[in-house]
Amino acid sequence: MSPVLMIGVVVATIIFITTNVLASVFNSVVFSFIISINLIAVLIFWWDKSQAIESRFRIPNTVLNLIALCGGSLGSIVGVYLFRHKTLKSYFKITLFFYLSIQIVIVYLLL
C-alpha cells in the first residue's frame, strides 16, 4: 500500500470516528464534520512540520490540499500560520483561502 493511500485511509477513519462522537454531542452531523476535519487538518500540519524539521517522511501536498478541499481549509490555514509551515508557498495559501471561501458559501447554504 502506498504511503499516500495509507495516510488517506487513516485520516478518513479518524474523521469518521470523531464526527460520529461529536454528532452525539452537538446533534448536528454537518457541524461535527466541520469541527472534526479542521482539528485533523491542524494536527496534520503540525505533524508535517515536525517531520520537515527532522527531514523525515512528509505528507504530500496533494494530501494536504485534499484535506483542505474536503472541509478542512480553516484548520489548514490555522496550521500554516500557527506552525509557520508552507508560508513561503504563496500559491498554497491562495488555494487554501479559495477553498475556505467556497466552504463558507456551502455551509451558509446548508444551514
MARMITOR-121393 format. One record per atom (N, C-alpha, C): residue in three letters; z, x, y. Coordinates in steps of 0.1 Angstrom, whole numbers, padded with zeros to 4 digits, always signed. Each point is the difference from the previous one (the first is absolute). Example, Ala and Ser with C-alpha at 12.3 -4.5 7.8 and 13.67 -1.06 7.14 Angstrom:
<padrens>
ALA+0078+0132-0057ALA+0000-0009+0012ALA+0000+0009+0012SER-0007-0004+0011SER+0000+0009+0011SER+0008-0008+0011
</padrens>
This chain:
<padrens>
MET+0000+0008-0012MET+0000-0008+0012MET+0000+0009+0012SER-0008-0003+0010SER-0001+0008+0012SER+0012-0002+0009PRO+0004+0010+0007PRO+0012-0001+0009PRO-0001-0011+0010VAL-0012-0003+0005VAL-0002-0011+0010VAL+0003-0013-0006LEU-0005-0002-0012LEU+0002-0013-0008LEU+0014-0001-0003MET+0007+0010-0004MET+0014+0000-0004MET+0008-0004+0012ILE-0002+0006+0012ILE+0007-0003+0012ILE-0002-0015+0004GLY-0013-0005-0002GLY-0003-0014+0003GLY+0008-0009-0009VAL+0001+0003-0012VAL+0007-0009-0010VAL+0015+0000+0004VAL+0005+0011+0002VAL+0015+0001+0004VAL+0003-0007+0013VAL-0008+0002+0010VAL+0002-0007+0013VAL-0002-0015-0002ALA-0010-0005-0007ALA-0002-0014-0002ALA+0012-0006-0008THR+0005+0007-0009THR+0011-0005-0008THR+0013-0001+0009ILE+0002+0010+0008ILE+0012+0000+0009ILE-0002-0012+0011ILE-0012-0001+0005ILE-0002-0011+0010ILE+0002-0014-0007PHE-0005-0001-0012PHE+0002-0013-0007PHE+0015-0003-0002ILE+0007+0010-0005ILE+0015-0002-0003ILE+0007-0003+0013THR-0002+0008+0011THR+0008-0002+0012THR-0004-0014+0007THR-0013-0003-0001THR-0004-0013+0005THR+0007-0012-0006ASN+0001+0001-0014ASN+0007-0011-0007ASN+0015+0000+0003VAL+0006+0011+0002VAL+0014+0000+0003VAL+0003-0005+0014LEU-0009+0005+0009LEU+0002-0005+0014LEU-0004-0015+0002ALA-0009-0005-0008ALA-0004-0014+0001ALA+0011-0009-0003SER+0009+0004-0009SER+0011-0008-0004SER+0011+0000+0012VAL-0001+0011+0008VAL+0010+0001+0011VAL-0006-0008+0012PHE-0012+0002+0004PHE-0006-0005+0012PHE-0008-0013-0002ASN-0002-0004-0012ASN-0007-0013-0003ASN-0014+0000+0005SER-0006+0012+0002SER-0014+0001+0005SER-0007+0012-0007VAL-0010-0003-0008VAL-0007+0011-0007VAL-0008+0008+0010VAL-0006-0006+0010VAL-0007+0008+0010VAL+0009+0010+0008PHE+0011-0005+0005PHE+0009+0008+0007PHE+0006+0011-0009SER+0003-0003-0012SER+0005+0010-0010SER-0010+0010-0003PHE-0013-0004-0002PHE-0010+0010-0003PHE-0002+0010+0012ILE+0000-0006+0012ILE-0002+0009+0012ILE+0012+0010+0001ILE+0012-0004-0002ILE+0011+0009+0000ILE-0001+0010-0011SER-0003-0004-0012SER-0001+0009-0011SER-0011+0011+0002ILE-0012-0004+0003ILE-0010+0009+0001ILE+0002+0010+0012ASN+0006-0005+0010ASN+0002+0009+0012ASN+0012+0010-0003LEU+0010-0004-0008LEU+0010+0010-0004LEU-0006+0010-0009ILE-0008-0004-0010ILE-0007+0009-0009ILE-0009+0010+0008ALA-0007-0005+0010ALA-0009+0008+0008ALA+0008+0011+0007VAL+0012-0003+0006VAL+0008+0010+0006VAL+0005+0010-0010LEU+0004-0004-0011LEU+0005+0009-0011LEU-0012+0009-0005ILE-0012-0005-0001ILE-0011+0008-0005ILE-0004+0010+0011PHE+0001-0003+0013PHE-0003+0010+0010PHE+0011+0011+0000TRP+0013-0004-0002TRP+0010+0010-0001TRP-0002+0009-0012TRP-0004-0006-0012TRP-0002+0008-0012TRP-0012+0010+0002ASP-0011-0006+0006ASP-0011+0009+0002ASP+0002+0011+0010LYS+0008-0003+0010LYS+0004+0011+0010LYS+0008+0011-0007SER+0010-0005-0009SER+0008+0010-0007SER-0008+0008-0009GLN-0010-0006-0007GLN-0009+0007-0009GLN-0008+0010+0008ALA-0005-0004+0012ALA-0008+0009+0008ALA+0008+0012+0005ILE+0012-0001+0003ILE+0009+0011+0004ILE+0001+0010-0011GLU+0002-0005-0012GLU+0001+0009-0012GLU-0013+0004-0007SER-0011-0004+0006SER-0014+0003-0005SER-0001-0005-0015ARG+0004-0012-0002ARG-0001-0006-0014ARG-0010-0011+0000PHE+0000-0007-0011PHE-0010-0011-0002PHE+0002-0010+0011ARG-0012-0004+0007ARG+0001-0009+0011ARG-0007-0013-0004ILE+0004-0011+0008ILE-0006-0013-0002ILE-0013+0000+0008PRO-0011-0003-0007PRO-0013+0000+0007PRO-0001-0010+0012ASN-0008+0003+0010ASN-0001-0008+0012ASN-0005-0014-0004THR-0008-0001-0010THR-0005-0014-0004THR+0012-0009-0005VAL+0010+0006-0006VAL+0011-0008-0005VAL+0009-0004+0012LEU+0002+0009+0010LEU+0007-0003+0012LEU-0007-0011+0008ASN-0013+0001+0001ASN-0008-0010+0007ASN+0001-0014-0007LEU-0001+0001-0014LEU+0000-0013-0007LEU+0014-0007+0001ILE+0011+0008+0000ILE+0013-0006+0002ILE+0001-0007+0014ALA-0006+0007+0010ALA+0000-0005+0014ALA-0009-0013+0001LEU-0011+0001-0007LEU-0010-0011+0000LEU+0006-0013-0007CYS+0008+0002-0010CYS+0006-0011-0008CYS+0012-0006+0007GLY+0003+0004+0012GLY+0011-0006+0007GLY+0011+0009+0005GLY-0001+0013-0004GLY+0010+0010+0004GLY-0004+0008+0013SER-0007-0006+0008SER-0005+0008+0012SER+0012+0003+0009LEU+0009-0009+0003LEU+0011+0003+0008LEU+0009+0010-0005GLY+0003+0000-0013GLY+0008+0010-0007GLY-0007+0013+0000SER-0013+0000-0001SER-0008+0013+0001SER+0001+0006+0014ILE-0001-0008+0010ILE+0001+0005+0014ILE+0014+0006+0002VAL+0010-0007-0005VAL+0014+0005+0002VAL+0001+0013-0008GLY-0006+0001-0012GLY+0001+0012-0007GLY-0007+0012+0006VAL-0012-0003+0007VAL-0007+0010+0007VAL+0008+0006+0011TYR+0006-0008+0008TYR+0008+0005+0012TYR+0014+0004-0004LEU+0006-0006-0010LEU+0014+0004-0003LEU+0000+0013-0007PHE-0009+0003-0009PHE-0001+0013-0007PHE-0010+0010+0006ARG-0006-0004+0011ARG-0011+0009+0006ARG-0010+0004-0011HIS-0005-0010-0007HIS-0009+0003-0010HIS-0014-0006+0003LYS-0010+0008-0001LYS-0014-0004+0003LYS-0002-0003+0015THR+0009+0006+0009THR-0001-0003+0014THR-0012+0006+0006LEU-0006+0011-0005LEU-0012+0006+0005LEU-0013-0007-0003LYS+0001-0009-0010LYS-0012-0007-0004LYS-0001-0013+0008SER-0007+0001+0011SER-0001-0012+0009SER-0008-0011-0007TYR-0010+0003-0009TYR-0007-0011-0006TYR+0009-0008-0010PHE+0010+0007-0006PHE+0009-0006-0009PHE+0009-0010+0008LYS+0005+0004+0012LYS+0009-0008+0008LYS-0008-0012+0005ILE-0012+0002+0004ILE-0008-0011+0006ILE-0002-0010-0011THR-0003+0004-0012THR-0002-0009-0012THR+0013-0008-0002LEU+0011+0007+0000LEU+0013-0008-0002LEU+0002-0010+0010PHE-0002+0002+0013PHE+0001-0010+0010PHE-0010-0011-0001PHE-0012+0003-0005PHE-0010-0010-0002PHE+0005-0009-0011TYR+0005+0006-0011TYR+0005-0009-0011TYR+0012-0008+0005LEU+0009+0005+0008LEU+0011-0007+0005LEU-0005-0012+0008SER-0010+0002+0009SER-0004-0011+0008SER-0006-0012-0009ILE-0007+0004-0010ILE-0006-0010-0009ILE+0011-0007-0007GLN+0010+0007-0005GLN+0011-0006-0007GLN+0009-0009+0008ILE+0001+0003+0013ILE+0008-0009+0009ILE-0007-0013+0001VAL-0013+0000+0001VAL-0008-0012+0001VAL+0001-0008-0013ILE-0001+0007-0011ILE+0001-0007-0013ILE+0014-0007-0002VAL+0011+0008+0004VAL+0013-0006-0001VAL+0002-0012+0009TYR-0005+0001+0012TYR+0000-0011+0010TYR-0006-0012-0006LEU-0012+0002-0006LEU-0007-0012-0006LEU+0007-0006-0012LEU+0007+0009-0008LEU+0007-0005-0012LEU+0013-0007+0004LEU+0006+0004+0011LEU+0013-0006+0003LEU-0002-0010+0011
</padrens>
